[in-house]
Amino acid sequence: MTTDNLRDNLVAIPGVASAEVTLKDDETPVARVWLDGTRDGSEVRELVGALLGRNVPEIDLDAAIESPKRRSGLGRGLGDLLPEDDAHPVPSQLQPETNRQPAVASVSVVESSTGVHVTIEDNKDRSASVAVGDDGSIDAAVISAVRELFGFDESVVLGIQDIELPTGSVLVASAVGGTGRAAGAAFVEFGRPSAVARAVFQAMESLQ
């Protein structure tokens, strides 16, 4: 898994505002995560640990998870929001928009009196909502929402396959369009819809 894919998977974790992944001299990936304050830190730590434990063995989570200063009042400058240690990279949400790669930030499935809807939000605060069709397929609604949100080609043929590994359940998405083909994969960590969205996004993004 590339550092970009690992970063996207970290950002998809509830409670994570942004994440950065770098390679040390010994080619060992090191992840740094910033929290958004919506989830308890210990809960997010556990979820991040579950993901990193599969992708980055023997990583020191105490050193990997850091929370930047939060703005608590008016009149504070941008410098107050940034880590004081110059060795820490600027969080993604504070970087220029052109430097931020699109990624799936959250996936929600809501059932109401009007039916069931799937809503996907990206890391740029954009969202797309699609109603689950008469066939009741949430997977199909998730795929449609990913296409709509990121503007992926409707003609690309997508497939989803479930794989059971000793380390957990994995969803593999295949994308075939024109003369190209690509694949994406995601562990089912926090629910199937989230895994489907992340796997499909990876496959479609790789086909671009």
Salt bridges, closest charged atoms under 4 A:
ASP4 OD1 - ARG7 NH1 3.53
ASP8 OD1 - ARG7 NE 3.91
GLU43 OE2 - ARG39 NH1 3.07
ASP62 OD1 - ARG45 NH1 3.04
GLU66 OE1 - ARG32 NE 3.62
GLU66 OE1 - HIS88 ND1 3.30
ASP80 OD2 - ARG76 NE 3.59
GLU84 OE2 - LYS69 NZ 2.59
ASP85 OD2 - HIS88 NE2 3.47
GLU97 OE2 - LYS124 NZ 3.97
ASP122 OD2 - ARG126 NE 2.62
ASP139 OD2 - ARG192 NH2 2.75
GLU154 OE1 - ARG147 NE 3.93
ASP162 OD2 - ARG192 NH1 2.52
GLU189 OE2 - ARG54 NH1 2.79
